[in-house]
């Protein structure tokens, strides 16, 4: 972080003068925006697409975690969903058949009720399996790490082939524009105002040197 000196031009009560009194304080230049990138999944780094110091755009692919484990988990979840769909179709057919038998007077209310409960249970199980597929898809998508904003990226903290845990690390900083930050205590401000013979200024401007 670069430290700079700031000049605050303070204009007091309007008077006939061609110069504006100024006060100087120490400040620092900061990125206007900073984001710490986090990989959301544990795994082995398969590819790195940056070295640090270069500019990246929002959405750029930065790294890839080996996706094979998550691809397998997705296939398992999809197979479980297929089983749940088949069980639901069977339960729906049975519930429909029991309802017809009951309407003809040849069925049992208990059998029809049990069939309805089995159908509802199968439907809930199917919905659960769908959610598991969605979760597996999300986990697979997150093996790709993309830039959330545009800016200058810091060097990676890992190398290809290393195992990483889900945690934050690399930083992206937006340096255009930058902002200048400084802190001035009340006592220091009062001393500076007294030194230039000014009251509380109605406006101020800042410059960097």
Buried (B, 14 or more C-beta within 10 A) or exposed (E): EEEEEBBBBBBBEEEEEEEBBBBEBEBBBBBEBBBEBEBEBEBBBBEBBBEEEEBBEEEBEBBBBBBEBBBEBBEEBBEBBEEBBEBBEEBBEBBEBBBEBBEEEEBEEEBBEBBBEBBEEBBEBBEEBBEBBEEBBEBBEBBBBBBBBBBBBBEBEBEEEEEBEEEEBBBBBBBEEBEEEBEBEEEEBEEBBEEEEBEEBEEEEEEEE
